[in-house]
């Protein structure tokens, strides 16, 4: 059974990690993303947006919808 790579990743390796894009969060982002499938027509429209605009749009939309429906609950 392979033992894996015991060499730690360099800072140069981690420099290419995705950085969070957002102007929304007032708090730390969740560890795991929530992923959903959409209708093809909606998916096509969203994917036509630039990446940063799409992420900000969806975060605003979801955040506002959750706060409107459930308030500012904290766990």
Wavefront OBJ file of the C-alpha trace (Angstrom):
o trace
v 0.000 0.000 0.000
v 1.458 3.416 -0.918
v 2.672 5.578 1.935
v 1.843 8.893 0.257
v 3.967 11.971 -0.174
v 5.709 12.786 3.071
v 7.234 15.993 1.726
v 5.274 19.047 2.934
v 3.865 21.364 0.272
v 5.888 24.501 -0.364
v 4.619 28.063 -0.045
v 4.908 28.302 -3.828
v 2.500 25.360 -4.143
v -0.051 27.042 -1.845
v 0.287 30.368 -3.671
v -1.931 28.841 -6.365
v -4.769 27.911 -3.981
v -8.111 29.560 -4.703
v -8.670 32.700 -2.675
v -12.216 33.541 -1.509
v -13.954 36.088 -3.735
v -16.612 38.127 -2.053
v -17.744 41.481 -0.842
v -20.528 39.898 1.254
v -19.317 38.005 4.310
v -19.098 39.836 7.560
v -17.878 36.623 9.125
v -15.648 33.699 8.217
v -16.784 31.566 5.274
v -17.954 28.008 5.963
v -15.460 25.164 5.686
v -17.584 23.244 3.135
v -19.439 24.679 0.139
v -23.100 23.976 -0.546
v -23.565 22.685 -4.083
v -26.851 22.448 -5.962
v -27.979 21.600 -9.478
v -30.008 24.177 -11.373
v -32.278 24.084 -14.384
v -30.234 24.173 -17.588
v -31.499 27.605 -18.656
v -30.616 29.173 -15.277
v -27.245 27.417 -15.242
v -26.434 28.726 -18.705
v -27.209 32.321 -17.679
v -25.185 32.113 -14.463
v -22.179 30.526 -16.166
v -22.188 33.294 -18.762
v -21.399 35.812 -15.988
v -17.779 36.518 -15.091
v -16.651 34.291 -12.203
v -16.318 37.064 -9.605
v -19.690 38.594 -10.524
v -21.396 35.169 -10.414
v -19.969 34.345 -6.968
v -20.934 37.718 -5.494
v -24.415 37.560 -7.041
v -25.141 34.084 -5.648
v -23.722 34.882 -2.194
v -25.822 38.061 -1.956
v -28.946 36.269 -3.167
v -28.609 33.272 -0.842
v -27.551 35.347 2.175
v -30.468 37.774 1.753
v -32.983 34.943 1.221
v -31.858 33.043 4.328
v -31.864 36.175 6.501
v -35.318 37.181 5.218
v -36.788 33.748 5.914
v -34.963 32.747 9.115
v -33.576 36.003 10.505
v -30.062 36.345 11.849
v -29.893 33.054 13.698
v -26.568 32.097 15.228
v -25.594 28.582 16.212
l 1 2 3 4 5 6 7 8 9 10 11 12 13 14 15 16 17 18 19 20 21 22 23 24 25 26 27 28 29 30 31 32 33 34 35 36 37 38 39 40 41 42 43 44 45 46 47 48 49 50 51 52 53 54 55 56 57 58 59 60 61 62 63 64 65 66 67 68 69 70 71 72 73 74 75
